[in-house]
Amino acid sequence: MTLNIFLSLLIMCGVFGIEDDEGKTLSVMGDSVTLNNNLTEIQGFNVIQWRFGSEGSPIAVIDAGEAEMKSVSVREGDSVTLQTDITELHGDELIVWRFGGERKLIAKSDMETKSSPLHENTDEGFRDRLQLNDQTGSLTIKNMKNADSGLYTVKISSSKQMINKRFIVTVSGSGVSPGAVAGIFVVFLLVIVILVFYCCCKIFARMLQEKMKTVIVRRGDDVTLHTDADIEEEDQILWTFEAQDARIAEIREGTRETFDGADGIFTDKLMLDETGSLTFRNIETEHTGVYILQIKRRYKRMWHQCKRFTVIVNDRTISVMEGDDVTLNTGIELNEVKQIKWLFGDEHMRGPIAEMNGETGEIFTYEGKADGRFKNRLKLDHLTGSLTIKNISPEHTGFYERQITHCKRTTYTILMVSVSERTISVEEGKNVTLEIDSEIQKDDQILWMFGAEEFLIAQIKGETRETHDVSDGGFRNRLKLEESGSLTISNITTEHTGAYKAQIISHGRTSYKKFKVVMIAEYVPVKKGDDVTLHTDSKIQNNDQIRWIFGDKTLIAEIKEGTGEITTYDDVLDGRFRGRLKLDEQTGSLTITNFRTEHTGLYKMKINRSAEKSKNKSFDVFARVMMISEGEEMNGNEVNESVAVPNSLANRDNLDVVNEQH
């Protein structure tokens, strides 16, 4: 109706014409006129455009077709995108999205006027769930709900095109489909099978482990592999060496016999006793391997594998200091060697860390093995296959197995590497020098660091030498860099004890030296039954905290910070200190009354002060042993006394000061 009125107004103002392919012309004046398009039916998606005048200016556009329909299925809670199939918008489009039979507006964007891209209908519950793509006009609906099922339409109009699309969206419940249920059931059965298989493997492995025994022996020692079985007179005993797949000893019909083995490695080495136990005399590294004991009873026809022994011959123990490099030598040249393999770990979990193919010269290092502890630390010599571990640390302590395959024979060697700290004990007030034992070149750089935080305290870079006063001024006027790069600490106190590390950078290679500096404890001998006082050599200040530790970590007395409250914990360690501990409220010194042998040990004192550095002190207190010299008699209470040095003094490196944070 609106279109007819519009056309009538135009006709009243002049002649209106339309031409088709036949070029028809109509003339009318003052009346209405209908311009027929001579189409009997509009099919598919059509746009009819009417134009007027010689310039062909458009005056009306009719969308007379049904928009194409798409069906979209989505599961509740998922997101869905309704695609317009437009690759790119031109910039003057008007995009309108509607929902439901009521055709409620849910999204609108006028690209030409740059209007807000979304108009959400709160009644339909689309708030915060719609996203309109400004490149294609596609609409994304997030977190779909059952109420979102229905008809969605989009109309995109511009000066160049007009597009209509319709979508029927069906939202299904979030329940699992029958196919998914079947899949889950199959996965469940598979998991059950895997678990059963795993349990069976564990049981089987445990059974093997019960029969497997690992024997570690030093080279040159004698070792006996015991049968631990009741051997009857007519039983047969057979020992085999797995590496050579050959028998090495047997008992048959009461006769005992040993064999030399391949290459005669067991010649004059083996002895078999009447119980079937096998003894190796002066064992060598080439005897490392697995030995199998089998027994055939007189009433059975089959051999029964009774025991397996893994014999590890420890060639030698290599001791190395933390931070150093260590090389495990093969002692051979490659020549006809086919493979050299290095493994690390104990007898239960030993894995490869490096290997070399002697024929091709290929080298492989497995630095990610053993929890990554060997990362950037391993190097194999391409001429000998020797293994170098750089910047070694305590976590590298353990057994290293070397396997050398030559022709058809593999030899095994076990090396024990022990990594220890460089522990330096020093008396309070003395000087100590930390030696790096290396020649310094002109362009070398050395960094000295202290503590767990690795504070930089000194450095050498070329001709430049610097010391840094860190740790609240604790190193002021105490540090000196020697010509060799070593570091000297003068007038040392307890606050200077701890970990030191030197990082040495020379010719692009970085190496480390680590040290642990500990304070020698004050020796305090005490006659049994006497009282002894351990002095703090200090006077209590406000807000001081004083803690006394016995042994490694047992708190036995303290003065609490802020309150000054004195507490003794004399019921610890089975009450050995009960009724014997006293703290001086002026100095914090500790007195132990009626001293006994069980009170012998290391006592550590720490004073925490808010305004100053903490103070530490250690005491090695031991009871005097009363002894009667030969030919003398005890007369009343008169006895000769000699001082017995306790075990704790035999290894001063183990003496340290407490450094706890509270």
Secondary structure by P-SEA (a helix, b strand, c coil): caaaaaaaaaaaacccccccccbbbbbbccbbbbbbccccccccbbbbbbbbcccccccccccccccbbbbbbbcccbbbbbcccccccccbbbbbbbbcccccccbbbccccccccccccccccccccccccccccbbbbcccccccbbbbbbbbbcccbbbbbbbbbbbbcccccaaaaaaaaaaaaaaaaaaaaaaaaaaaaaaaaaabbbbbbcccbbbbbcccccccccbbbbbbbcccccccccccccbbbbbbccccccccccccccccbbbbcccccccbbbbbbbbbcccccccccccccbbbbccbbbbbcccbbbbbccccccccccbbbbbbccccbbbbcccccccccbbbbccccccccccccccccccccbbbbcccccccbbbbbbbbbcccbbbbbbbbbbbbcbbbbbcccbbbbbcccccccccbbbbbbbcccccccccccccbbbbbbccccccccccccccccbbbbcccccccccbbbbbbbccccccbbbbbbbbbcbbbbbcccbbbbbccccccccbbbbbbbcccccccccccccccbbbbccccccccccccccccccccbbbbcccccccbbbbbbbbbbccccbbbbbbbbbbbbbbbcccccccccbbbbbbbbccccccccccccccccc
